């Protein structure tokens, strides 16, 4: 793992920021990609290399912001009844029940808050904001501040662990750290696999009901 990270460091300024942008953008328009993981990873790699943080922060913020605008525009066009027609979103009325209740309770602030709630699909808050015809200035304000806070916080967390890696390695030992990294990797893969299975099951059940 460490050898792979060391080989990645020289390439990060050339390819890493584009990778951060693409994955975070797609995550914010509804694709099941690990947006938080790529931000943490970028911060971690740069922490070990003592690299500049403003480029991945700008890439992550821009990707979140633009992805949010795409989802908001889609919500304004479609409305509630047409979401099921966009199969790649997999946002059924049942899946939107909790996000809708949260949105009704917190209003426009949901666009900011939802980015920090693990169980809240990143695309859902922006779609709901569009469906309720939230004014553009309000949405853009909460979308921009939420995108910046989300990207900066996750990158800084990764950066902190990257900077403290040698200290942690000396304190815990390399074996323990490898186990932790493997555990985090398995959790991420498990979440992706679970979402994929649930969407596949929902698709089968919807076909069976026709």
N, C-alpha and C positions, 0 to 999 in steps of 0.2 A: 504493500500500500504506500509506504513512504517513498520507495523508489519511483513509483508511478507519479506521485505528487511532485517530486523533485524534477522529473522529466517534463511535467506539465507547466511548471513555473515560467520558463522562458517563452512559452507559447501563449500564455494567458493574455498579454497585452495585444496580441494579434488576433486571436480567435475566441478567447474566453468571454469578452464582453458581448460579442455577437451571439454566442451561445446563451448567455444570461438573458439577453433581450428576447431571443426567439422562444425559449422555454417559458419565461415569465409571461410574455404576451399571449402565447397559446393557452397557458393555464388560465388567463383572465378572460378568454373568450369561450371557455367551456371544455377544453381538452384536458383529460386527466393526467397532467404532467406535474412533476414535483417542483413547483415554483419556489417554495420555501427552501427546499433542499439545495437547489442550485445557488440561491443567494447565500445560504450558510457555507456552502462549499467554496464559493468565490471568496468570501471573507476569510475563510480558514486558510486557503492557499496563499492569499495576499498577506495574511498575518505571519505565516512562516517565512515569506519572502521579504517582509517589510516593504511591501509595494504600496502604491497610491490607491486610495479608496474611492476617489471621486468618479472614476470611470465606471466601475460596476454599479455605484450608487445611481449615477445618471442613467445607465442602461436599464437598471431595474425599475427606477421611477418612471422613465419614459414608457417602458413596456406595460407597466400597470396602468398608467394614465391612458395610453392609447387603447389598450384592451378594454378598459372600463368605458371609454367613449363608444367603442364598437358595440358592446353589450347594451349600453344605454340607448343607442340609436335603434338597435334591433328591438328592444322592448317597446319603444315608442311606436314603431311601425306595426308590430304584431298584436300586442295585447295578450290577455290571459288565454284566450281560446285557441290560439294558433301555435303555442309553444310545442305541443306534442308532435306537430308536423316536422319540426327540426330534430331529427332523430339523434344527431350527434351530441345534442345538449343533454338528453336523458333527464329532462326536468318535467316529471309528471306532476299533476295537481297534488298528489299525496306527498311527493318529495318537497313541494313548495309550501306545504302547510306551515311548518315551523318558521321558515324564513319570512313568510307573509305576516305571521303574528308578531315576529320580532320587528319587522319593518313598520307595522302599524303602531307599535309601541314607541319606537325611537325615531321614526320619521327619517329626515334627510341625514341625520347622524349615522344611520345604519351603513351608508356608503363608506364612511370612515371606519366604524367599529368592526364591521364584518370581516375586514382583512385580517384581524387578529383572533378570529374565532375559528378553530380548526374544523368544526363540523359544519361551517357555513360555506357552501360552494362559492368560490370567488366571483363567478359570473352571476349568481342569483341576485345579490344586492343591486347590482347595476341594471339588470333586467327589470327588477321590480321598480326601481326608480324611474325607468323609462315608461313602464306600463302605467304608473300613477301620474305621468306627465309632470314630473318634478321640473321646475324651471331650470333652464340650462345654467344660469350663473350659480345657483345653489349646488347643482350637481358637480360642476367643474371645480368649485371650491373644495368640496368634501372629497372628490375624486383625487385632486392633485395633492392635498395635504395627506390623505390616507395612503396614496401611492408612495409619497416621499417617506413618510414615517415607517411604513411596512418595509420598504427596501433598506432603508438606513439601519433599522433595528436588527433585522436578520443578518445583514452583512457585518455589522459591528459585533454581534454575538459570535459569528464564525471567526472574525478577525481576532477577538479576544482569545479564543481557544487556540487559534493558530500561533499567536504570540507566546502563549503559555505552554505550548506543546512540549518543549524540552523539559520545562519544570514539572509538568504532569507526568512525563515519561520517567523522570528521575524519582518522582514521588510514588507513583503507582506501579511502575515497571511496564515495559513494552507489551507484555502478554495481556495485562489487564486492559490497556488501551485498545489493543487489537480486538479483544472481546467486545468492548464497548462499541467500537466502530462496526463490527460485524452485527451486533444487536440492533444498532440504528439502521443499518442497511436492510436487515430482515424486516424490521418494522415498516420501513418505507415500502418495500416490495410487497409485504402483506397487505398494506392499505390499498395499494394499486390493484393487487389481485382481487381483494374483496370487492372493490368498486366495480371491477370488470365483471365479476361473477354476478353481482346484484343487478347490473344493467342487462346482462345477458338473460338472467332469469325474468326480469321485467319485460324484456322484449318477447320472450317465449310465452309469458302469460298473456300479454296483449294480443299475440297472434292466436292463442288458443281460445280467447274470448270472442273472437270475430266469427 
